[in-house]
Amino acid sequence: MNEDGEQNFITHIDIEDATSYDGDCVPAVIKELQNKDIVPAELYGDTHYNSAHNIEASQEELVELKGPVARVTKEKVEKNAGF
């Protein structure tokens, strides 16, 4: 139970290899939960889940994505720009 006395449940588990990037699964997870009619108000994930794209996509579905957000470093920006 949380501090408000509400219960929390695990609603989805997806197993990936430790070397696989799993951050792209958030929209699919939300869609699957919608199909099951169990969409949470909040969805918790690690830094891969909390990308700007996933945060925006989840907000469109009225789901608040919570967890640590990855820092954008100069190296990441340069890598993604084709350097």
N, C-alpha and C positions, 0 to 999 in steps of 0.2 A: 504494500500500500504506500501511496505517496503521502506527503504532509497534509493533503486535503482529505485523506481517508478514501481516496479513489484507488481502485485496483488497476494495475498495469499488466498487460499480457503481451507475450511474444506472438506476433501475428504472421510472421514470415521468416523463413530460414532458407538461405541459398548458399550452397557450398561451392567454393571455388578453390583452385590451386593457390597456394601461397604466393606464387609468382604471377598470378593473373590480376589485372586491374578490374576491380568490381564496381567502380564508381558510376558506370553507365546503366546500372540496373534499377535506379530509383524510379524512373517513370513506369517501367514495367511492373515493379512491385506495387506501386500505387494503383495501377490499372487492375492488377490481380486482386488486390484488396477491395477495390470498387466492385468487381464482379462477384465477390463473396459477400458484399454488403457489410464489410467490417472496416471501413476507412477510418484510420485514427486521426485525431485532431493534431497529434504530434508524432513525428517519426524520427527516431534517433539513429545516428550512424557515425562512422569515423570520418576522417578528413577526406577520403575519396568520395564519400557520399555528399559531402557538403561543398560542392563546387557551386559557382555562381549559376551555372545552367540548371543544376538540380534544385537549387533553392528557388529560382524563378518558376521552374516547371511545377514544383510541389505547391507553391503559393497559388498558381492557377487552379489547382485542384483542392484548394482550401485546406492543405496539410502544411503544418509548420515543421520544417526540417531543422532538427537540433543536433548539435555536436560541434566538435572543433572544426575550424575552417583553415584550410591550408594557406600558408603565406605564398604570395606571388613574389618570386625573387627575380632579379635581373637575369640569372642563368635560365630560369624557366621561360621567361619571355623571349630571350634570344633563341632558345632551343625550339620553341613553337613558331618562331618567325623564319625558320629554315636556315639558321646559321650552323 
